[in-house]
Amino acid sequence: MSVAITVFGVSINLQNPIVCYVLLRRVRGSGAYPKPHLPSRLGDNETYSTALPDSSATLLVWEKILSSVEEVSILSDMEGGQISIPAECPIAGGKTITGAPFGPLVIEDSSQRTNVTGVGNLCRKGIAGEQIFNEILKELNEQLIQGTLPKVLQAIILKIGELSGLGGVLESRQVIGVVDFFHRRTFLDGLDGPLFEILSNRPNLRTRDPMIEFEIKRCSQGVNQSYTLHVTLSNYDELLKSQLVHVAKDQQEAKISAFAHVTDIEISVFDFSGELVDKIKNQFPQSIDIGLSVLGGSDLMPPPFRGAKNSADLEARSKIVTSSFEAASIANRSGALDTLRKQAAEIVSLVGTRIAGLENIWFERGMEGQLGVIRWIKKKLEQPSVSEAYLVDPFLGSEAFSRVVARQGNQSATLNIIISPGHKNPDSNSVDDTDTNGVSGYLEKLKSTASELGEKLAGKISIFNIKRGGGAKQAFHDRYICIINNKGLPSVYLLSNSLSKAAGVWPFAICALSQVNSWRVYAYILELVRSNSTSNEYCSELVWDNISANPIPVKVLAPELQPEVGAPQIMEINKFLLGLREIIIRNSKAEGRIIEYVLGFLADLPDGVDTDVFGDALFKVSSHRDAVLALVSSLFRRAGQIRVANILDEKMLDQFLESLPRPDERRISFIPSESRSSVFSNISSTILRKPNATNFLLRSFNPRMHQLISLIETQRYGYEFDAHEAGLMLAIIALEVATSSTAGSLQSREGLTTDYIHWVGRLMRSSVVSVKYSEGEILIPEWSQDLLMIAQRLSEVSRELGSVLDPAFARIDDDPWVSPRFKSILASSLTNKI
């Protein structure tokens, strides 16, 4: 067991970073595995940076796993109220932080156990002082634009919570200027996890029988003591049972039941002295709301406005078809309690919750602010649960229409735009004066802009002009976005000013209204839309709508390949690309049709086509389906179209490496189980065609593998299993290359293979693996195939390179943290049993 240190710092304009928070925590660490071979340019510990919004400030993150000597020294110093940041840290390296020591404090885990290694309660101790706190506030106050300090400080705190892996623990605690050490009550080698686990029978989805019986079982076998458990069983917010249960020293399990359906269990564990030593919470999800966004065609759009920086998400706008529904549910098993809950939910849909955190956001004036407003609206409208929306803005002009409305791609939603310009011309270049000369042509220009965009617009769009006094007077001055979900519930956001100049000339603010006020504003909007001159002085006029909300197929795949334009061979190739894309989109399993279609095209391949342009366009058509891309590449290679096949393979390799998780975000491409073998084989073959495959792995794979392992072992990355799966993919490919490669010396192949065996051991010893691969769990097909594939690759390299690898395999076998399930599969593979 080890201690990881993470240093967070803030830099203005990437200069002279100041430390703002130091976090230490117990982790499983790297074990007894030697350091791998890495490019000389890559150090053991990287620094990651994250830009903070609307400022010149950047949050920097550096971390390492301390050696045993460093661990003893730092923890000893902390007891005396000081700590020295490691000298190699680029954020105030060598700086000594002093203050008053505090703790240990007992921290209550949420239902999802905080990823700090050990057994029992999560504890916090550390150092609090004025030194760092005052330094960071002084520097930010002097360097930032006046008035932006609170927002930047809030962003720092939220980002620290996110990047620490302790967001749920830190969100209610002051961290700026603090040194924290998180650990568990008991830390013995080989022990990690709660003292007890809660087991229940899986509910029958065909019946509505309540889930009432539970088994409480010892989890950490090394802590074999007697305990007293305080067990509470609840149905949502209603307490069903609260009972003390005594577990004797040699007793392995206890049973408890309730009179009604149980949704939540909480166990407080007390030792023989009466001290609280652990707390376990289980929540059983009763239903899952699923939202789907199906990606369709893409439309090339102009920049959002003149002078805007490149924005790929706004200029290559994809159309999506959305759907939301409830998955198979275990709810509705509670009888009268369900009735009470449903009635309460209906009340909440009308009045909202008693404590609701309402969204509000501020966009600074300027280009970034304008793009931020557009992205915020786009994101809201493209949620799968959106069925209809109202954009209420009296001065929304043709520029705002193309800048904002055309950027959203939800084909499944209806968007109603409500305008009332009165005497104003929203398209006027002046923002201060009335431009009465252009009012008469404003509506025609708006309709013309909408018609010109035509097929690029997504969903059903209608424009209503609300007139007062014959149209000469403005009917309203409000600005709202009202979003209706698929259950008919409105969410209304108040906009500070018109979208025609959103954050361009003035700053822009968006504030969510309460549920009660959202219903009232929704009714008000409907009154405006349905108004007519016979009932009151307002009159609503539908001035434009599009004819169809059906998805429109992409007509342009690449600027160089226009359909029905240019030479006959260009037209023929683009026809092939459109046809292939149609087959891929409409068929999840279409291998036979793809082979037939591609071979038919290759039999009469047009001459005189630029293979680079064609290969690039072919990749764009098929790149979202890894197995299809590998299949198409193999068909072109067999037909002698080596250049096109090489383009596809190299782009596929680049895409795979680019999709790997990074420290600041979750990124991994999903490869279905039936396709993994062919995809990995294709990538391996691409690497083997390089002049020196082992050197390529050293340059391109080893650094990424090192980074993924660091994300996992420091236990602060929020998506550890994604990183684990990605690491297994890299290892499977690298070991296949090591087995098949004839380039490089035998010694270099042996060294490369040894590194990957050690990395596999480190992947299989993590805390996330102990949960996902626990021996009592049924593995999903992808995970099971991953374990079989990596075991088979290890068996192959063992047969290829022989006994020189035995010490590396012995390290895995001797490591107490490595998953027993994996050890069993590996042992069977090495003895040729699988």
Residue pairs with C-beta under 8 A, 6 or more apart in sequence:
1 26
1 27
1 28
1 29
1 117
1 118
1 187
1 189
2 26
2 27
2 28
2 29
2 30
2 65
2 66
2 68
2 71
3 24
3 25
3 26
3 27
3 65
3 66
3 71
3 74
3 75
3 181
4 24
4 25
4 27
4 29
4 63
4 64
4 65
4 66
4 713
4 714
4 715
4 716
5 22
5 23
5 24
5 63
5 64
5 65
5 66
5 74
5 86
6 22
6 23
6 24
6 61
6 62
6 63
6 164
6 714
6 716
7 19
7 21
7 22
7 23
7 61
7 62
7 63
7 85
7 89
7 91
7 92
8 19
8 20
8 21
8 22
8 23
8 59
8 60
8 61
8 91
8 160
8 163
8 164
9 17
9 18
9 19
9 20
9 59
9 60
9 61
9 62
9 91
9 92
10 17
10 18
10 20
10 52
10 57
10 58
10 59
10 60
10 136
10 139
10 140
10 156
11 17
11 18
11 49
11 57
11 58
11 60
12 56
12 57
12 58
12 139
12 140
12 143
12 144
13 56
14 49
14 58
17 60
17 90
17 91
17 92
18 91
18 92
18 135
18 136
18 139
19 85
19 91
19 92
19 95
19 97
19 132
19 136
20 132
20 136
20 156
20 160
20 176
20 177
21 160
21 175
21 176
21 177
21 178
21 179
21 180
22 83
22 85
22 97
22 178
22 179
22 180
23 164
23 166
23 180
23 182
23 716
24 74
24 75
24 179
24 180
24 181
24 182
25 116
25 166
25 181
25 182
25 183
25 715
25 716
26 116
26 117
26 118
26 182
26 183
26 184
26 187
27 65
27 116
27 117
27 713
27 714
27 715
28 117
28 192
28 713
28 715
28 765
28 766
28 767
28 817
29 65
29 713
30 65
30 709
30 713
30 762
31 761
31 762
31 765
31 811
31 815
31 817
32 811
32 814
32 815
33 758
33 759
33 761
33 762
33 811
34 758
35 44
36 702
36 705
36 706
36 755
36 758
36 759
37 698
37 702
37 751
37 752
37 755
38 698
38 702
38 703
38 706
39 698
39 699
39 702
39 703
42 703
42 706
44 64
45 62
45 63
45 64
45 88
45 710
46 62
46 663
46 707
46 710
47 60
47 61
47 62
47 90
47 91
48 60
48 61
48 62
48 663
48 664
49 58
49 59
49 60
49 61
50 58
50 59
50 61
50 159
50 163
50 664
51 57
51 58
51 59
52 58
52 59
52 152
52 155
52 156
52 159
53 151
53 152
53 155
54 148
54 151
54 152
54 363
54 364
54 368
54 369
55 144
55 145
55 148
55 151
55 152
55 155
56 143
56 144
57 140
57 143
57 144
57 152
57 156
59 155
59 156
59 159
59 160
59 163
60 90
60 91
61 163
61 663
62 89
62 90
62 91
63 710
63 714
63 716
64 86
64 88
65 713
65 714
66 74
70 86
74 83
74 84
75 181
77 83
77 84
78 101
78 125
78 126
78 127
78 179
78 181
79 101
80 101
81 98
81 99
81 100
81 101
81 127
81 129
82 96
82 97
82 98
82 99
82 127
83 96
83 97
83 127
83 179
84 94
84 95
84 96
84 97
85 91
85 92
85 93
85 94
85 95
85 96
85 97
86 93
86 94
87 93
87 94
97 127
97 129
97 131
97 132
97 179
98 127
98 129
98 131
99 127
99 128
99 129
99 130
99 131
99 179
100 127
100 128
100 129
101 125
101 126
101 127
102 125
102 126
102 127
102 128
103 123
103 124
103 125
103 126
103 181
104 123
104 124
104 125
104 183
105 123
105 124
105 125
106 121
106 122
106 123
106 276
107 114
107 121
107 122
107 123
107 124
107 169
107 182
108 122
108 279
109 122
109 279
109 280
109 281
110 168
110 281
111 281
111 282
111 283
112 168
113 193
113 194
114 122
114 165
114 166
114 168
114 169
114 182
115 165
115 715
115 716
115 720
115 767
115 768
116 122
116 166
116 182
116 183
116 184
116 715
117 184
117 187
117 192
117 715
117 767
118 183
118 184
118 185
118 186
118 187
118 191
118 192
119 184
119 185
119 186
119 187
119 188
119 191
119 192
119 193
119 194
119 195
119 220
119 222
119 223
119 278
120 184
120 185
120 186
120 195
120 223
120 269
120 277
120 278
121 184
121 185
121 276
121 277
121 278
121 279
122 169
122 182
122 183
122 184
123 182
123 183
123 184
123 185
124 169
124 180
124 181
124 182
125 180
125 181
125 183
126 178
126 179
126 180
126 181
127 178
127 179
128 177
128 178
129 177
130 177
131 177
132 176
132 177
132 178
133 176
133 177
134 177
135 177
136 176
136 177
137 149
137 153
137 176
140 149
140 152
140 153
141 149
144 152
151 362
153 176
156 176
157 175
157 176
160 170
160 175
161 167
161 170
161 171
161 175
162 718
163 663
163 664
163 716
164 170
164 716
165 715
165 716
165 717
165 718
166 182
166 716
167 718
169 182
185 277
185 278
186 223
186 277
188 222
188 223
189 816
190 222
190 816
190 817
191 220
191 222
191 223
192 220
192 767
192 770
192 817
193 219
193 220
193 770
194 219
194 220
194 278
194 280
195 218
195 219
195 220
195 223
195 227
195 269
195 277
195 278
195 280
196 216
196 217
196 218
196 219
196 227
196 229
196 247
196 267
196 269
196 278
196 280
197 216
197 217
197 219
197 280
198 214
198 215
198 216
198 217
198 265
198 267
198 280
198 282
199 214
199 215
199 216
199 217
200 211
200 213
200 214
200 215
200 284
201 211
201 213
203 209
203 211
203 330
203 333
205 328
205 329
205 330
208 332
208 333
209 333
210 260
210 261
210 262
210 333
210 334
211 261
211 262
211 284
211 330
211 333
212 257
212 258
212 259
212 260
212 261
212 262
213 255
213 256
213 257
214 233
214 255
214 256
214 257
214 262
214 265
215 253
215 254
215 255
216 229
216 231
216 245
216 247
216 253
216 254
216 255
216 256
216 267
217 252
217 253
218 224
218 247
218 252
218 253
224 249
224 250
225 249
225 271
225 272
226 246
226 247
226 248
226 249
226 272
227 246
227 247
227 269
227 270
227 271
227 272
227 277
228 244
228 245
228 246
228 247
228 269
228 270
228 274
229 244
229 245
229 246
229 247
229 254
229 267
229 268
229 269
229 270
230 242
230 243
230 244
230 245
230 267
230 268
230 270
231 241
231 242
231 243
231 244
231 245
231 256
231 265
231 266
231 267
232 239
232 241
232 242
232 243
232 265
232 266
232 267
233 239
233 240
233 241
233 242
233 256
233 258
233 262
233 264
233 265
234 240
234 262
234 263
234 264
234 265
234 266
235 260
235 261
235 262
235 263
235 264
235 334
235 337
236 263
236 264
236 337
236 341
238 337
240 258
240 259
240 260
240 262
241 256
241 258
241 259
243 256
245 254
245 256
247 254
260 334
260 335
260 337
261 333
261 334
261 335
261 337
262 284
263 283
263 284
263 286
264 281
264 282
264 283
264 284
265 281
265 282
266 279
266 280
266 281
266 282
267 278
267 279
267 280
267 281
268 276
268 278
268 279
269 276
269 277
269 278
269 279
269 280
270 276
270 277
271 277
284 330
285 330
286 329
286 330
286 331
287 326
287 327
287 329
287 330
287 331
288 326
288 327
288 329
289 324
289 325
289 326
289 327
289 385
290 324
290 325
290 326
290 327
291 322
291 323
291 324
291 383
291 384
291 385
292 322
292 323
292 324
292 384
293 320
293 321
293 322
293 382
293 384
294 320
294 321
294 322
294 323
295 318
295 320
295 624
296 318
296 319
296 320
296 321
296 409
296 411
296 551
296 554
296 585
297 318
297 319
297 551
297 552
297 553
297 554
298 316
298 317
298 318
298 319
298 554
299 316
299 317
299 318
299 319
299 455
299 456
299 554
300 315
300 316
300 556
300 559
301 314
301 315
301 316
301 317
301 406
301 407
301 456
302 315
302 402
303 310
303 311
303 314
303 315
304 311
304 314
304 315
304 370
304 371
304 374
304 403
304 404
304 407
305 370
305 399
305 403
305 504
307 367
308 367
308 370
308 371
309 367
309 371
311 371
313 375
314 371
314 374
314 375
314 378
314 407
317 406
317 407
317 408
317 409
317 456
318 409
319 409
319 411
319 458
319 551
319 552
320 382
320 409
320 410
320 411
320 412
320 458
321 411
321 412
321 551
322 382
322 383
322 384
322 385
322 386
322 410
322 411
322 412
322 413
323 384
323 412
324 384
324 385
324 486
331 338
332 338
334 341
348 515
349 487
349 489
349 515
350 515
350 516
350 519
351 515
351 516
352 514
352 515
352 516
353 515
356 514
356 515
358 511
358 512
358 513
358 514
359 493
359 510
359 511
359 512
360 509
360 510
360 511
360 512
361 376
361 509
361 510
362 507
362 508
362 509
363 369
363 370
363 372
363 373
363 376
363 502
363 503
363 507
363 508
363 509
363 510
364 503
364 507
365 503
365 504
365 505
365 506
365 507
365 508
366 503
366 504
369 502
369 503
369 504
369 507
369 508
370 403
370 502
370 503
370 504
372 503
373 404
373 499
373 502
373 503
373 508
373 510
374 403
374 404
374 407
374 502
376 510
377 404
377 407
377 408
377 481
378 407
378 408
378 409
380 386
380 389
380 481
380 483
380 493
381 389
381 408
381 410
381 413
381 415
381 483
382 408
382 409
382 410
383 483
385 485
385 486
386 410
386 412
386 413
386 483
386 484
386 485
386 486
387 412
387 413
387 414
387 484
387 485
387 486
387 488
388 413
388 414
388 415
388 416
388 483
388 484
389 413
389 414
389 415
389 416
389 481
389 482
389 483
389 484
390 415
390 416
390 417
390 418
390 480
390 481
390 482
390 484
390 522
390 525
390 529
391 405
391 415
391 416
391 417
391 418
391 480
391 481
391 499
392 418
392 476
392 478
392 479
392 480
392 481
392 482
392 525
392 528
393 400
393 417
393 418
393 419
393 479
393 495
393 498
393 499
393 500
394 419
394 420
394 421
394 422
394 424
394 474
394 475
394 476
394 477
394 478
394 479
394 498
395 419
395 421
395 424
395 426
395 498
395 500
396 417
396 419
396 426
396 446
396 498
396 499
396 500
397 425
397 426
397 427
397 442
397 445
397 446
397 500
398 427
398 442
398 445
398 446
398 448
398 449
399 427
399 500
400 426
400 498
400 499
400 500
400 502
401 417
401 446
401 449
401 450
401 453
402 449
402 453
403 499
404 499
404 502
405 415
405 417
405 457
405 461
406 453
406 456
406 457
408 415
408 458
408 459
409 458
410 458
410 459
411 458
411 459
411 549
411 550
411 551
412 459
412 549
413 459
413 460
414 459
414 460
414 461
414 462
414 549
415 459
415 460
415 461
415 462
416 461
416 462
416 464
416 529
417 461
417 462
417 463
417 464
418 464
418 466
418 525
418 528
418 529
419 446
419 463
419 464
419 465
419 466
420 465
420 466
420 467
420 468
420 474
420 475
420 476
421 439
421 442
421 465
421 474
422 468
422 472
422 473
422 474
422 475
423 434
423 436
423 439
423 472
423 473
423 474
424 434
424 435
424 439
424 474
425 434
425 435
425 436
425 437
425 438
425 439
425 442
426 442
426 498
426 500
427 438
427 442
427 445
427 500
428 435
428 438
431 501
431 505
443 465
443 543
446 463
446 543
446 544
447 463
447 543
447 544
450 457
450 461
450 463
450 544
450 546
451 544
454 546
455 552
455 555
457 546
459 549
460 545
460 546
460 549
461 545
461 546
462 542
462 544
462 545
463 542
463 543
463 544
463 545
464 528
464 529
464 540
464 541
464 542
464 543
465 471
465 540
465 541
465 543
466 475
466 476
466 528
466 529
466 531
466 538
466 539
466 540
466 541
467 473
467 475
467 538
467 539
467 540
467 541
468 474
468 475
468 537
468 538
468 539
469 537
471 539
475 528
475 538
476 528
479 494
479 495
479 496
479 497
479 498
479 499
480 492
480 493
480 494
480 495
480 521
480 525
481 492
481 493
481 495
481 510
482 490
482 491
482 492
482 493
482 518
482 521
482 522
482 525
483 490
483 491
483 492
483 493
484 490
484 522
485 491
489 515
490 518
490 519
490 521
490 522
491 512
491 518
492 512
492 513
492 517
492 518
492 521
492 522
493 510
493 511
493 512
493 513
494 510
494 511
494 512
494 513
495 502
495 508
495 509
495 510
496 506
496 507
496 508
496 509
496 510
497 506
497 508
502 508
513 521
528 538
528 540
529 540
530 540
531 538
531 539
531 540
532 539
532 540
533 539
553 578
553 582
554 578
554 581
555 563
556 562
556 563
557 574
557 577
557 578
557 581
557 617
557 620
557 621
558 613
558 616
558 617
558 620
560 610
560 613
560 617
561 570
561 573
561 574
561 577
561 613
561 614
561 617
562 570
562 574
563 571
563 574
563 575
563 578
564 571
565 571
567 608
568 606
569 606
569 607
569 608
569 609
570 609
572 606
573 606
573 609
573 614
573 617
574 617
576 601
577 617
577 618
577 621
579 597
580 594
580 597
580 598
580 618
580 621
580 622
580 632
581 621
581 622
583 590
583 593
583 594
583 597
584 590
584 594
584 621
584 622
584 625
584 628
587 593
591 631
594 628
594 631
594 632
595 631
595 635
598 632
598 635
598 636
599 635
599 639
602 635
602 636
602 639
602 641
605 639
605 641
611 641
611 643
611 644
611 647
612 643
612 647
614 644
615 643
615 644
615 647
615 648
615 651
616 647
616 651
618 632
618 644
618 647
618 648
619 629
619 647
619 648
619 651
619 652
622 628
622 629
622 632
622 648
623 629
623 651
623 652
623 655
626 652
626 656
626 669
626 671
626 675
626 679
627 671
627 672
627 674
627 675
627 678
627 679
629 648
629 652
629 682
630 652
630 675
630 678
630 679
630 681
630 682
631 678
632 648
633 645
633 648
633 649
633 652
633 682
634 645
634 682
636 644
636 645
636 648
637 645
646 689
649 682
649 683
649 685
649 686
649 689
650 686
652 682
652 683
652 686
653 683
653 686
653 687
655 669
656 669
656 683
656 729
657 700
657 704
658 667
659 667
659 668
659 669
660 667
660 668
660 704
660 708
660 726
660 730
661 667
661 668
661 708
661 711
661 717
661 719
661 722
661 723
661 726
662 707
663 707
663 711
663 717
666 718
666 719
666 722
667 722
668 722
668 725
668 726
671 679
671 729
672 782
673 781
673 782
673 785
676 782
676 785
676 786
676 789
677 789
680 729
680 732
680 733
680 736
680 789
681 736
683 733
684 733
684 736
684 737
684 740
687 693
687 696
687 697
687 733
687 737
688 737
688 740
688 741
690 696
691 743
692 743
692 744
693 737
693 741
693 743
693 744
694 737
694 738
694 741
694 743
694 744
694 748
694 749
694 752
695 744
697 734
697 737
697 738
697 752
698 752
701 730
701 733
701 734
702 755
704 730
705 727
705 730
705 731
705 734
705 756
705 759
708 723
708 724
708 726
708 727
708 730
709 727
709 759
709 762
709 763
711 717
711 720
711 723
712 720
712 723
712 724
712 727
712 762
712 763
712 766
712 768
713 762
713 766
715 767
717 723
720 766
720 767
720 768
721 768
721 772
724 763
724 766
724 768
724 769
724 772
725 782
725 786
727 759
727 763
728 760
728 763
728 786
728 789
728 790
729 786
731 756
731 759
731 760
731 763
731 790
731 793
732 786
732 789
732 790
732 793
734 752
734 756
735 753
735 756
735 790
735 793
735 794
735 796
735 797
736 793
736 796
738 749
738 752
738 753
738 756
738 797
739 793
739 796
739 797
739 800
741 749
746 801
749 801
750 801
750 804
750 805
753 797
753 801
753 805
753 808
754 805
754 808
757 794
757 797
757 805
757 808
757 809
757 811
757 812
758 808
758 811
760 790
760 794
760 812
761 808
761 811
761 812
761 815
761 818
763 769
764 773
764 812
764 818
764 819
764 822
765 815
765 817
765 818
765 819
766 817
769 819
769 822
770 817
770 819
772 783
773 779
773 783
773 787
773 819
773 821
773 822
774 821
775 820
775 821
779 787
787 821
787 822
787 825
788 825
788 829
788 834
791 822
791 825
791 826
791 828
791 829
791 834
792 829
792 834
794 809
794 826
794 829
794 830
795 829
795 830
795 832
797 805
798 805
798 809
798 830
809 826
809 830
812 818
812 823
812 826
813 823
813 827
825 834
828 834
